[in-house]
Amino acid sequence: MSLHEGFSSVAIQALQSQSFRRKLEKGDLKGQIGDPGGGDYVIFEILLEENIIIDIGFQCNGCPTLIIACEMLASLACKRPLANINEMNENILKKIMGTVPEGKEKYLAFAVNAIKSVLQPGGVHQ
């Protein structure tokens, strides 16, 4: 079985490009799930201008499913109102990604919770 088997072409392209997988030099909001020193984690950073996300970056450690989910969420959020993050969910990711490997569905929720954590006071959650 191929690493990419079942993923949509859009998901595979996101995994290959990883254009949002980077640390921002300057950000207004930061959200985190997990611990960078202890396994799976995601950190989202967002740069805002008048409540519009003008740039977004993420750092993560995890499987290809988690990386694709984060990349897709960043792509959906960038250049859109910050409030749109509230509408993001696992079902949207499933539609874009195609088949999610068995046992990896939990990483869709992990990524969604990470991006939504930027909206919480303090933004960093374990």
N, C-alpha and C positions, 0 to 999 in steps of 0.2 A: 504494500500500500504506500502510495506516494505521500510525502509530507503535505502536499497541496490538494490531495484528492478530496473532492466535495466542495471546496471553497469556490465561490464565484470568481469570475475573471477580475472584477473590481477588487475583491478581497486580496487576491494574489498580487495585483498591482500595488495595493496599499502596503502589503508586506515587503515587496521589493523596493518601493520608493522610500517609505518611512520618512516622508518630508516633514512631519510634525514631531518626530522623535528627537527632541533637542531641548536643551535648557535655554530659556529666554534670558537675555542680558538684563532686561528690565520687565517686571511684571507687577500687576496691581493685585491679583488674587492668586492664591496657591491652595491646592487641595491635595490631600494624600490619603491613600489607603495602604496599609501594610508598613513594614519597616525595611528600609534599604539595606540594613545589615542582616536581615533574617528571612530570606526567601522572597516570595512574590510581593511586589509592591508596585504602585503607580503614583506618580506625582504629576499633576497638571498645573501649569502656570498660564495665566491669562493676562493679556494687556488690553485695557479698555480705553475707549474714547467715547464719551457720552453714552455709556451703557451698551456700546457695540463692541464685540470682541474683534479687535483689529489684529491680534496675533495670539497664537496659542501654541504651547509646546508641552510635550510630556516626556517623562523618563520612566522606564519600567524594567522590571525583571520578571520574566515569565515566558510562557509558551507562545508559539505563533498565534494561537487563538486570542490571547490577551493583547498581543502587539497589534493585531489587525483590528480588534475591537477599539483600542485606544486611538489608533490612526483614523478609523471611521468616525468616531465621536469628535475628534479634533476637526476633521474635515467638515462635519455637519455644523459645528459650532462657529467656526471661523467666519468673520464678516457678517455675523448675525447678532441679534440682541442677546444679551446675557440671559434674559428670562427664558429663552428657548431651551436652555439646559434642563429646565424642569420637565420638559416634554420628552426627553430622551429616555429610552427603555430598551430592554433586551430584545423585544419583538422587532423593533426597527433594525437592530443589528443583525438578527437572524435573517431578515428579508434581504439585506444587502450582502451578507456573507455567504449565503447559500447553506449548505450542510455544515453543521458544527460537529467536529469529531466527538464521538461518544465519551462522556465523562468530562467534557470541556465546557459545557454550558454555563457552569458556575463562573467562568471567567468573563462572560458577558455582563453579569450582574456586578462583578468585581470592578470592571471598567466603568460601568454606569455610576456606581456608587462613588468611584474616585472623582469623576468629573463633577458630579453633584456636590461633592464635599467642598468645592470652591465657594458654594453659596452659604455654607454653614459658618457661624462665628468661629474664628480661629482657623478654619479650613483644613486642619490637619487631624486626621482621624485614624485610629488603629482598628 
